[in-house]
Amino acid sequence: VGWLRKEKGVNELVRAFVLLSQENPKVHLVLLGRYWPADPLEYEVQQLIDTHPRIHYLPWRFDVVPVYAAADLVALPSYREGFPNVVLEAGAAGLAVVATDVIGCREAVQDGVTGLLVPCGDVLALKEGLKRLADDAGLRSKLGANGRRRVEREFRQEIIWEGLLKLYRQLLAN
């Protein structure tokens, strides 16, 4: 969900999915977002998105809730992040996450608790993380429930607003 670009790890995600789909004929990959012309996907990957029978591209939409509701897990194999909203959205939807062990993702995903972290750029490790969750509904459910509890506990709007208000008051006092 978001920008479909090289820096978000979409090339690796598509390659990992193709490997996984050869082992598991039930998996599907849904990509929701917009392509970023300044950071394009590799030609071969774009061709796979356009032609693979189990890769589904949905253009960006504001109402992403139905897409999360239809999903079993979320993947974010990004090269770098600030703090990824998609992980919070996945947690709110009770979905486990496979993400890369990079700044931003490692703060948003608690490895083995709310999701799995894999090395950045490692297609085989990404495939194995996806496979582990695709094959283990119990683990998926446990990690997703933990993610939901974490979002409710730490990222409610009121908590964020209170933190911003406190910061603004400190800045104004100085």
C-alpha positions in Angstrom: 0.0 0.0 0.0 1.6 3.2 -1.1 4.3 4.1 -3.6 5.3 1.3 -6.0 9.0 2.2 -6.5 12.4 0.6 -6.3 13.3 2.2 -2.9 10.2 0.6 -1.3 11.6 -2.9 -2.2 8.9 -3.7 -4.7 11.4 -5.3 -7.1 12.5 -7.7 -4.3 8.9 -8.3 -3.2 7.8 -9.3 -6.6 10.8 -11.6 -7.0 10.2 -13.2 -3.6 6.5 -13.6 -4.4 7.2 -15.4 -7.7 9.5 -17.8 -5.8 6.9 -18.4 -3.1 4.1 -18.8 -5.7 6.0 -21.7 -7.3 5.9 -23.5 -3.9 2.4 -22.4 -2.8 -0.3 -22.2 -5.5 -2.7 -20.5 -3.1 -0.8 -17.2 -2.5 -1.6 -14.0 -4.3 0.1 -10.6 -4.2 -1.9 -7.4 -4.1 -0.1 -4.2 -4.9 -2.1 -1.0 -4.1 -0.6 2.4 -5.0 0.9 4.6 -7.5 4.1 4.1 -9.6 6.8 6.7 -8.9 8.4 7.7 -12.3 11.5 9.1 -10.7 12.3 5.7 -9.0 10.9 3.2 -11.5 10.7 -0.5 -11.1 12.9 -2.8 -13.2 11.4 -3.6 -16.6 11.2 -7.3 -15.8 9.4 -6.7 -12.5 6.9 -4.4 -14.2 6.3 -7.2 -16.8 5.6 -9.7 -14.0 3.2 -7.3 -12.3 1.4 -6.9 -15.6 1.2 -10.6 -16.6 1.5 -12.9 -13.5 -1.9 -14.4 -12.9 -1.6 -14.1 -9.1 -0.2 -10.6 -8.9 -3.0 -8.0 -8.7 -2.3 -4.3 -9.2 -4.9 -1.8 -7.8 -4.5 1.9 -8.5 -4.3 4.1 -5.5 -7.5 4.7 -3.6 -8.2 6.6 -0.4 -10.3 3.8 1.2 -7.7 1.2 1.8 -9.7 -0.6 4.6 -11.3 -3.1 2.3 -7.9 -4.1 0.9 -6.5 -4.7 4.4 -9.7 -6.6 5.3 -9.1 -9.0 2.4 -5.4 -9.5 3.2 -3.7 -12.1 5.3 -0.5 -10.2 5.9 1.4 -7.1 4.8 4.9 -6.8 3.4 7.1 -3.7 3.5 10.6 -4.6 2.1 11.7 -0.9 2.0 15.3 0.2 1.8 14.6 3.0 4.3 11.6 4.6 6.2 10.9 7.4 8.5 8.1 5.7 10.4 6.0 3.6 8.1 2.3 4.3 8.3 1.6 1.1 6.5 2.8 -0.9 9.5 0.4 1.0 11.8 -2.4 0.5 9.3 -1.6 -3.2 9.2 -1.5 -3.4 13.0 -4.8 -1.6 13.2 -6.2 -4.2 10.8 -4.8 -7.0 12.9 -2.3 -8.1 10.2 1.2 -9.5 10.7 4.0 -7.7 8.8 7.1 -8.9 7.1 9.4 -5.9 6.8 13.1 -5.2 6.2 15.5 -4.6 9.2 16.1 -0.9 8.4 15.6 2.3 10.3 11.9 3.0 10.6 10.8 -0.5 10.0 12.7 -1.9 12.9 11.1 0.7 15.2 7.6 -0.1 13.8 7.8 -3.9 13.7 8.7 -5.8 16.8 10.5 -8.8 15.3 8.8 -12.0 16.4 6.1 -10.1 18.3 4.2 -8.0 15.7 5.9 -9.3 12.6 9.1 -10.5 11.1 12.2 -8.5 10.1 14.4 -9.7 7.2 17.6 -8.3 5.8 17.2 -5.5 3.3 17.5 -6.5 -0.4 17.6 -10.2 0.4 15.0 -11.8 -1.9 15.4 -15.3 -0.4 15.0 -14.1 3.2 12.0 -12.1 2.2 10.5 -15.2 0.5 11.1 -17.2 3.6 9.5 -14.6 5.9 6.5 -14.5 3.6 6.4 -18.3 3.4 6.6 -18.6 7.2 3.5 -16.4 7.7 1.6 -17.8 4.7 2.1 -21.3 6.0 1.3 -20.7 9.7 -2.1 -19.2 10.3 -1.6 -19.4 14.1 1.6 -17.4 13.9 0.0 -14.9 11.6 -2.9 -14.5 13.9 -0.7 -14.1 17.0 1.5 -11.5 15.4 -1.5 -9.6 14.0 -3.2 -9.5 17.4 0.0 -8.3 19.0 0.2 -5.6 16.3 -3.3 -4.5 17.0 -2.8 -4.3 20.7 0.4 -2.3 20.2 -1.4 0.2 17.9 -4.2 0.6 20.4 -1.8 1.0 23.3 0.9 3.3 21.8 -0.5 5.0 18.7 -4.0 6.2 19.4 -4.6 9.7 18.1 -5.0 11.1 21.6 -1.5 9.8 22.6 0.0 11.4 19.5 -1.9 14.7 20.0 -0.8 14.8 23.7 2.8 14.3 22.7 2.7 17.0 20.1 1.0 19.4 22.5 3.8 18.7 25.1 6.5 19.3 22.4 4.9 22.6 21.3 4.7 23.8 24.8 8.3 23.0 25.4 9.4 24.7 22.2 7.3 27.8 23.0 8.7 28.0 26.6 12.2 28.1 25.2 
